[in-house]
Amino acid sequence: MRRLRSLASVVAIALGLTACAAAPAPDTSPTPGAGPVVAFYGDSYTLGTGASDPALRWSTVISEERGWREFNPSVNGLGFVNHRSDFGENDLPELVIGQHPDIVFVTMGLNDNFSFDSRADFIRETITTDLTRLRDALPAARIIVVEPFWYTDERPESVETIIGWVQDAAAAIDADWIPGASRWLDGHYAGSDDSWMAADGIHPSDTGYRQMAEQMDAALARLDPAL
């Protein structure tokens, strides 16, 4: 099995190859409007890296369809433990809490696979800490935890382990759980005859994000109550 590379480690290369892989700027405030504020705590797959326009990322698609005010400060390479110091004193959960959102999406865990061998215990601890912190600070918010995304046919054992930890932590805070997201791009990874990946081979293309939005839309309809 070839060595897995972190999304953060290849983003600079991808940016030099093609503009379509460029990362949009993280949100600094919710989009205008009168709808509920919906915050997204995620990495490049929620930021929309690889899309030709930020409006095409899955988070924006589902937000616009529902009249939500999207707040998406997601960051390339972010994990429950990876790149957490990039924010200084105000880490991403703190930014989310500061917006007092009505709904919070947690779409984290992919990048932690690249730190698993050396930091497994810390990853598990931080998953629980982050979700508990969000619940304690936002007791009235609806928290939706999504199974961590994945990006290749190769699936190290850590993928399922981290998925299990995230699911357990979601249940502990009585959050909604969306299963199966690590399989949403299956059969359409880089190198396939019908790839949904951007030119960097790592992030979804416009087609990939459209498919993710459709999957998320269907998953939200299955929640009780539905969104």
N, C-alpha and C positions, 0 to 999 in steps of 0.2 A: 504494500500500500504506500502510495506516495505521501510525503509529508504534507500535512495540511498547513496552509498559510492563513494568517489572520487577515480579515478584510482590511484592517488598518494598514497592514504592511504592504499591500498592493495598490491602495488607492492612488498614491502619488504616481505610480507607473501608469495606471489607467487614465489618469487625468492628462498625461503627456501623450497618450495614444489617440484619444477621441473626446470631443466635447460632450458627447451624449452620456459619458460616464461621470460628468462633473457633479459634485454634490451641491445641492441647494443650501442656502444659509439657514441655520436653525432659526425657528421663530423666537421673537423676543416679546411678543404679545399676541393675544388671540385675534383672529380675524374679526372685522367689524360685523355688527349685526345685533339682533335681539334674541337670538336663540341661546340654548345652554352652552356653557363653556366646556369643551371636551379636550382634555390634555392627553398627550401621547408620550410615554416614557419608553424610548426605544433607541435602536442603533441605525445603521445606514439603510436597512430594509424598511424602516419607518420614516426616516428622513427623506427617502426617495432618490438616493444616489443611483445613477444609471438611467433615470427617466430623462426625456428630452426637455421636460418642463415640470416644475414642482406641482403644477395643477393636476398632473397625471399620476402622482403617487397615490397609493391606495387610501391613505388616511384622508387626503383632501377630497378624493372622489366620494367616499362614504359620508364625510362631513357635509359636503355641499348638497348631497342628495337629501340629507336630513335637516338642513338648516342649522347645523351646529357651528359654533364659533371655535375653530380649531386653534389649539396651542400646541405646537410641535417643535420642541427644542432638541429633538433627537440628534445624535452625533455619530459620525463614522467611527467604527471600531469600539464603541462603548459596550461594556459588559457589566455584570453585577460587580466585578472586581477590576476589569480592564478599563484603563483611562479614567478612572474615577477622580484622580487628582487634577484633571484638566480644568475643573470648574473652580478650584480653590475652595473657599469656604462655602460657597453656594453650589452644591452639586445638583444634578438634574432633578432628583426627587424634591429638593428644596425649591427649585424653580417651579415645578408642578404645583406643589403645595401653596406657593405664593400667589397663584392665580385663582385659588378657591374654586376649582372646577366642579361641575356637576357630575361629570363622568371622567374616569381615568382609564386609559388603556395601558397595559404593561406588556411590551413585546420584546422582552429581553432574554438573553441566554446564549445566543449563537456564538458570540465572540469568547465566551467563557470556556468553550471547548479547547481553545488554544492555550489556556492557562491551567487546564484541569490537572495535568500530571503533578504540578508543583503546588497548586493552590486549592485543591478540591474541598478541603474542610472550610476554607475561608469563603469559597463560592457558596457553599450550602448555607453557611451562617449569614452571609450578606443577603441572600435571597429572602430569608426569613425576616431579617432586620428591615430591609427595604419595604416589603409588603406590609409588615406590621406598622412601620412608621407612616406609610401612606394612610392606612386605616385609622390610626390614632389621630392623625392630624386632620383627616377629612372624613369624619364619622358619617356624614350624610351623603357622601359621594357614592355613586355606583362604580365599583372597580371591576374592570374586565381584564382578566389575565389570559393572554394568548399563549398557546404552546409555542416554545421558541422555534423560529424559522430555521431552515437548513438549506444548503446550496449545492450539494453534489450527491451523486449516487453513493459515494463512499460515506458510511456513517460509523464513526468510531463509537465504542461503547459509551463514551461520555455523553453522547447526544441523548440517549434514552435516560441516562442517570440524571442529567440536568433537567430534562423534561419532568421526571418524577419529582424532583425537589421543588420545581416551580409549581407543579400541580398541588403538592402537599401544602405549600405555603399559601396558595390561593384558597384552598379549603379552610385553612386555619383562620383566615380573616373573613370568611364568608363572601368571597368574591365570585363573580361569574367566571367560568372556565371555558375556553374555546379550544377543543382538542383538534389534532390532525394537521395543524398549520405547518409542521416540519415537512409534510408531504405535498403541500400545495403546488410545488413546482416539479414534482417527480415526473420523469420522462421528458423533461424539457430543459435540462441543464445544458451548460456549454458543451458543444460537440455533438449534441443530438441532432437528428434530422429536422426536428421541429423545436428549435431552441427558443426559450422565452427570456434569454439572458442578454444583457447589454454587451457591447464590444469588449469590455474588460473580462468577460467570462465569469464574473463573480456576482454582480448585482443584476436584478431584473431589468429588462428593457421596458418600454412602454407597454408592450404586449404582456409581459410578465406582471407588471403592476395592475393592469386591467384585470388579469385573471385573479390576482390576489384580492382585488376589490370585490370581484364577484363572489369569491369564496367567503370573504369576510361578511359581505352583505347577507349571504345565505346563512352563515353561522349566527349572525345577530338576530335573524328572524327566528331561529330555533331557541333562543334564550327565553326564559320565563321570568318576568315578562319580556317580550321581544323588543328589540330596538330598531 
